[in-house]
Amino acid sequence: MTVPSGRRERKKAATRQKIADAALRLFLERGYDAVGIRDVAAEADVAVTTLFSHFASKEALVFEQDEDFEQRLTQAITGRAPHEPLVPALHRETQALVRHCTADGAAPIWRMIDESPALRRYEKSMRLRHAESLATAIAADLDLSQASTACRAIARFVIDAHSLAREAADPEAAVDEIFRMIEAAWEVTCPSRNSTGTAGP
């Protein structure tokens, strides 16, 4: 998670985390559908209005690292070293995210998500939004004025790699396998770029 700077920002981040931790604790103890927003606010010892100032919906409480996930993927492109290939940078960041999402203790959370239609719909919407942000970053890296269909396709492949890998018996091996296909698609999509990610001759 991005570390906030400044006392006010750190306090805000701490409150947000306290709310998210309280929500997850209640959801896992009682079941997602059995817990209301007021229950979460009471558990976190905050007002309902404070809760909604940090989270737009009940579903968002489960995906509290939504924005951080999106930023990490786009920053894998925008923050990579000069001449570093784009796809390997995304591969590395996706591996890190998958390791986080498949760590010990994550299985009950994903089981809860898979069993809730509302959470599955939210996750699908979230993935589409992340893919659009990533497509925009890819387009900018290619000096395009807007994301092309090819940029969107590559971005969708990257986002889907995360969800497919977390369901695999060996998530990290699955990421490697998926990114071999993404690399091949990238070579077809951007034949004018050489292996270093810069414009070819």
C-alpha positions as CSV (number, residue, x, y, z in Angstrom):
1,M,0.0,0.0,0.0
2,T,1.2,3.5,-0.8
3,V,2.5,5.2,2.4
4,P,0.8,8.6,2.9
5,S,2.9,11.6,3.8
6,G,1.8,14.2,6.3
7,R,0.1,13.8,9.7
8,R,-3.4,14.4,8.3
9,E,-3.0,11.9,5.5
10,R,-1.6,9.3,7.9
11,K,-4.5,9.7,10.3
12,K,-7.0,9.4,7.4
13,A,-5.2,6.3,6.1
14,A,-5.2,4.7,9.6
15,T,-9.0,5.4,10.0
16,R,-9.6,3.8,6.6
17,Q,-7.6,0.8,7.5
18,K,-9.4,0.4,10.8
19,I,-12.8,0.5,9.1
20,A,-11.6,-2.1,6.5
21,D,-10.2,-4.4,9.1
22,A,-13.4,-4.2,11.2
23,A,-15.5,-4.9,8.1
24,L,-13.5,-7.9,7.1
25,R,-13.5,-9.3,10.6
26,L,-17.3,-9.1,10.8
27,F,-17.8,-10.4,7.3
28,L,-15.7,-13.5,8.0
29,E,-17.3,-14.1,11.4
30,R,-20.9,-13.6,10.5
31,G,-21.1,-13.8,6.7
32,Y,-21.2,-10.9,4.3
33,D,-24.9,-10.7,3.9
34,A,-25.5,-10.8,7.6
35,V,-23.5,-7.6,8.3
36,G,-24.8,-4.1,7.7
37,I,-23.0,-0.8,7.3
38,R,-24.1,0.2,10.8
39,D,-22.5,-2.9,12.2
40,V,-19.2,-2.1,10.6
41,A,-19.3,1.5,11.8
42,A,-20.0,0.4,15.4
43,E,-17.2,-2.2,15.3
44,A,-14.7,0.3,14.0
45,D,-16.0,3.0,16.5
46,V,-16.7,5.5,13.8
47,A,-19.8,7.3,12.5
48,V,-21.6,6.0,9.5
49,T,-20.9,9.2,7.7
50,T,-17.2,8.7,8.4
51,L,-17.4,5.2,6.9
52,F,-19.0,6.5,3.8
53,S,-16.3,9.3,3.5
54,H,-13.8,6.4,3.0
55,F,-15.8,3.8,1.2
56,A,-18.6,4.4,-1.3
57,S,-20.4,1.1,-0.8
58,K,-20.5,-2.0,1.3
59,E,-18.8,-4.0,-1.5
60,A,-15.9,-1.5,-1.5
61,L,-15.1,-2.5,2.1
62,V,-14.0,-5.9,0.9
63,F,-11.8,-4.5,-1.9
64,E,-10.2,-1.8,0.2
65,Q,-6.9,-2.0,-1.8
66,D,-8.8,-1.4,-5.1
67,E,-7.1,2.0,-5.8
68,D,-3.7,0.8,-4.7
69,F,-3.9,-2.2,-7.0
70,E,-4.8,0.1,-10.0
71,Q,-2.0,2.5,-9.2
72,R,0.6,-0.2,-8.8
73,L,-0.2,-1.6,-12.3
74,T,-0.1,1.8,-14.0
75,Q,3.0,2.8,-12.1
76,A,4.7,-0.4,-13.3
77,I,4.6,1.3,-16.7
78,T,5.1,4.9,-15.9
79,G,7.7,4.3,-13.2
80,R,9.9,1.7,-14.8
81,A,13.5,2.4,-15.6
82,P,14.4,3.9,-19.0
83,H,14.5,1.3,-21.8
84,E,13.0,-1.4,-19.5
85,P,10.6,-3.5,-21.5
86,L,6.9,-2.8,-20.7
87,V,5.6,-6.3,-20.5
88,P,8.3,-7.7,-18.1
89,A,7.6,-4.7,-15.8
90,L,3.9,-5.6,-15.8
91,H,4.8,-9.3,-15.3
92,R,6.9,-8.5,-12.2
93,E,4.2,-6.3,-10.7
94,T,1.4,-8.9,-11.4
95,Q,3.5,-11.6,-9.7
96,A,3.8,-9.4,-6.6
97,L,0.1,-8.7,-6.5
98,V,-0.7,-12.4,-7.0
99,R,1.6,-13.4,-4.2
100,H,-0.2,-10.9,-2.0
101,C,-3.7,-12.1,-2.9
102,T,-2.8,-15.8,-2.4
103,A,-0.9,-15.4,0.9
104,D,-1.9,-17.4,3.9
105,G,-5.3,-16.3,5.2
106,A,-6.6,-15.0,1.8
107,A,-8.6,-18.2,0.9
108,P,-11.6,-17.4,3.1
109,I,-11.8,-13.9,1.7
110,W,-11.9,-15.2,-1.9
111,R,-14.4,-17.9,-0.9
112,M,-16.6,-15.2,0.5
113,I,-16.3,-13.2,-2.7
114,D,-17.0,-16.2,-4.9
115,E,-20.2,-17.0,-2.9
116,S,-21.6,-13.5,-3.1
117,P,-23.3,-12.3,-6.4
118,A,-22.9,-8.7,-5.2
119,L,-19.2,-9.0,-4.6
120,R,-18.7,-10.9,-7.9
121,R,-20.4,-8.1,-9.8
122,Y,-18.3,-5.5,-8.0
123,E,-15.1,-7.4,-8.7
124,K,-16.0,-7.6,-12.4
125,S,-16.7,-3.9,-12.6
126,M,-13.4,-3.2,-10.7
127,R,-11.4,-5.3,-13.2
128,L,-12.9,-3.5,-16.2
129,R,-12.0,-0.2,-14.6
130,H,-8.5,-1.3,-13.9
131,A,-8.2,-2.5,-17.5
132,E,-9.2,0.8,-18.8
133,S,-6.7,2.7,-16.7
134,L,-4.0,0.3,-17.7
135,A,-5.0,0.6,-21.4
136,T,-4.7,4.4,-21.1
137,A,-1.2,4.0,-19.6
138,I,-0.1,1.7,-22.3
139,A,-1.4,4.0,-25.0
140,A,0.5,6.9,-23.4
141,D,3.6,4.8,-23.4
142,L,3.1,4.2,-27.1
143,D,2.6,8.0,-27.7
144,L,-1.0,7.4,-28.8
145,S,-3.7,10.0,-28.2
146,Q,-6.1,7.4,-26.9
147,A,-6.2,3.7,-26.1
148,S,-6.7,1.6,-29.2
149,T,-8.5,-1.8,-29.3
150,A,-5.1,-3.5,-29.1
151,C,-4.1,-1.5,-26.0
152,R,-7.4,-2.5,-24.3
153,A,-6.9,-6.1,-25.3
154,I,-3.4,-6.3,-23.8
155,A,-4.7,-4.5,-20.6
156,R,-7.6,-7.0,-20.3
157,F,-5.1,-9.9,-20.6
158,V,-3.0,-8.5,-17.8
159,I,-5.9,-7.9,-15.5
160,D,-7.3,-11.3,-16.2
161,A,-3.9,-12.9,-15.5
162,H,-4.4,-11.9,-11.8
163,S,-7.8,-13.5,-11.4
164,L,-6.9,-16.6,-13.4
165,A,-3.6,-17.1,-11.5
166,R,-5.1,-16.9,-8.0
167,E,-7.4,-19.8,-8.9
168,A,-4.5,-22.0,-10.2
169,A,-2.8,-24.7,-8.1
170,D,0.6,-22.9,-8.7
171,P,-0.3,-19.2,-9.0
172,E,3.2,-17.9,-9.8
173,A,3.7,-20.6,-12.5
174,A,0.3,-19.6,-13.9
175,V,1.4,-15.9,-14.1
176,D,4.5,-16.9,-16.0
177,E,2.5,-19.0,-18.4
178,I,0.0,-16.3,-19.1
179,F,2.6,-13.6,-19.6
180,R,4.3,-15.8,-22.2
181,M,1.1,-15.4,-24.2
182,I,0.9,-11.7,-23.4
183,E,4.5,-11.2,-24.6
184,A,3.6,-13.0,-27.8
185,A,0.5,-10.8,-28.3
186,W,2.6,-7.7,-27.6
187,E,5.1,-8.6,-30.2
188,V,2.3,-8.9,-32.8
189,T,0.6,-5.8,-31.6
190,C,3.7,-3.6,-31.5
191,P,6.1,-5.0,-34.2
192,S,7.8,-1.6,-34.5
193,R,9.2,-2.0,-30.9
194,N,12.2,-4.0,-30.2
195,S,12.8,-6.2,-27.2
196,T,13.8,-3.3,-25.0
197,G,10.4,-1.6,-25.4
198,T,11.8,1.3,-27.4
199,A,11.1,2.1,-31.0
200,G,12.9,-0.2,-33.4
201,P,14.7,0.9,-36.6
